[in-house]
Amino acid sequence: MACSTDSHFCHLAWINTPRKDGGLGEMNIPLIADKTSKIARAYGVLKEDEGVLFRGLFILDDKGLLRQITMNDLPVGRSADETLQLVQAFQYTDKYEEVCPANWKPSGDTMKPELKGSKAYFSKAGH
C-alpha cells in the first residue's frame, strides 16, 4: 500500500495522470489518504515544525513485519526499481533461506548463510 497526506481526490488525479506526464499511472495497490498526518507522525516522517514530510519508504512483509526503512531528505526522491528489487530480495530470502548480496538482481547468484557458502559465493564472484 502507499500512503500520503494528500486527499483521495489528489490520489485519483495522480493515478489518472500517466507516468510519462509525471503522474503515478495505473496502480495495483491501495493508496491511503493520511489527511491528519497520524500515520506520518507515527512513522517519524513528519517534520513537525514545518508541517512537511520526509520521503519515507517502509516495506512490510505479508506477516506485517517491518523489513526496510528508507527516509530521504525532502529534495531527494525514491526509486521504484530499487524498491521492487528489495521486495523481490526479501521474498527470495524468505522462500529459499539464502542471502542476497549487494547489487543482487532476480536470477542472480545468492549465498548460503554460513561460512562455507559465503566463501563459495565470493570465490565465484572474484571478490
WOZIRA-V660398 format. One record per pair of residues at least 6 apart in sequence whose C-alpha atoms are under 8 Angstrom apart, sorted by the first residue. I is the first residue (numbers start at 0). J is the second residue. D is the distance in Angstrom with one decimal. If there is no record, write none. Layout:
i=I j=J d=D
i=I j=J d=D
This chain:
i=0 j=28 d=5.2
i=0 j=29 d=4.9
i=0 j=30 d=5.8
i=0 j=31 d=7.4
i=1 j=28 d=7.1
i=1 j=29 d=6.3
i=1 j=30 d=4.8
i=1 j=31 d=6.1
i=2 j=30 d=5.5
i=2 j=31 d=4.5
i=2 j=32 d=6.1
i=2 j=33 d=6.6
i=3 j=30 d=7.7
i=3 j=31 d=6.5
i=3 j=32 d=5.6
i=3 j=33 d=5.7
i=3 j=34 d=7.9
i=3 j=39 d=7.9
i=4 j=32 d=5.6
i=4 j=33 d=4.4
i=4 j=34 d=4.8
i=4 j=35 d=7.3
i=4 j=36 d=6.1
i=4 j=39 d=7.9
i=5 j=32 d=5.8
i=5 j=33 d=6.9
i=5 j=34 d=6.4
i=6 j=32 d=5.2
i=6 j=33 d=7.5
i=6 j=34 d=6.4
i=7 j=31 d=7.6
i=7 j=32 d=5.7
i=10 j=30 d=7.1
i=10 j=32 d=7.8
i=12 j=22 d=8.0
i=13 j=22 d=4.9
i=13 j=23 d=5.3
i=13 j=24 d=6.8
i=14 j=22 d=6.3
i=14 j=23 d=4.9
i=14 j=24 d=4.5
i=14 j=25 d=5.5
i=14 j=26 d=6.6
i=15 j=22 d=7.4
i=15 j=23 d=7.6
i=15 j=24 d=5.9
i=15 j=25 d=7.2
i=16 j=22 d=4.5
i=16 j=23 d=6.4
i=16 j=24 d=5.5
i=17 j=23 d=6.2
i=17 j=24 d=4.3
i=17 j=25 d=7.6
i=18 j=24 d=5.1
i=33 j=39 d=7.4
i=36 j=45 d=7.5
i=39 j=45 d=5.5
i=39 j=52 d=7.4
i=44 j=52 d=5.4
i=44 j=53 d=5.0
i=44 j=54 d=7.1
i=44 j=55 d=6.2
i=44 j=70 d=7.5
i=45 j=51 d=5.9
i=45 j=52 d=4.5
i=45 j=53 d=6.3
i=46 j=52 d=5.7
i=46 j=53 d=6.9
i=52 j=73 d=7.3
i=53 j=70 d=6.5
i=53 j=71 d=6.1
i=53 j=72 d=5.6
i=53 j=73 d=5.3
i=54 j=70 d=5.5
i=54 j=71 d=5.0
i=54 j=72 d=6.4
i=54 j=73 d=6.2
i=54 j=75 d=7.6
i=54 j=76 d=6.7
i=54 j=77 d=7.4
i=55 j=68 d=7.4
i=55 j=69 d=5.7
i=55 j=70 d=4.3
i=55 j=71 d=6.4
i=56 j=67 d=7.7
i=56 j=68 d=5.8
i=56 j=69 d=5.0
i=56 j=70 d=6.3
i=56 j=77 d=8.0
i=57 j=65 d=7.0
i=57 j=66 d=7.5
i=57 j=67 d=5.6
i=57 j=68 d=4.8
i=57 j=69 d=6.6
i=58 j=65 d=6.0
i=58 j=66 d=5.5
i=58 j=67 d=5.0
i=58 j=68 d=6.7
i=58 j=86 d=7.5
i=59 j=65 d=4.4
i=59 j=66 d=5.5
i=59 j=67 d=7.2
i=60 j=66 d=6.8
i=66 j=89 d=7.8
i=71 j=77 d=7.6
i=84 j=104 d=6.7
i=84 j=105 d=7.7
i=87 j=105 d=7.1
i=88 j=99 d=6.3
i=88 j=103 d=7.7
i=88 j=104 d=7.9
i=88 j=105 d=7.5
i=91 j=97 d=7.7
i=92 j=98 d=6.1
i=92 j=99 d=6.9
i=96 j=111 d=7.7
i=96 j=112 d=7.7
i=97 j=109 d=6.4
i=97 j=110 d=5.6
i=97 j=111 d=5.0
i=97 j=112 d=5.8
i=98 j=109 d=5.6
i=98 j=110 d=5.0
i=98 j=111 d=6.2
i=98 j=112 d=6.0
i=99 j=108 d=7.6
i=99 j=109 d=5.0
i=99 j=110 d=6.5
i=100 j=109 d=6.4
i=100 j=110 d=7.2
i=103 j=109 d=7.7
i=108 j=120 d=7.6
i=109 j=120 d=7.2
i=110 j=116 d=5.7
i=110 j=117 d=5.4
i=110 j=119 d=7.9
i=110 j=120 d=5.8
i=111 j=117 d=6.0
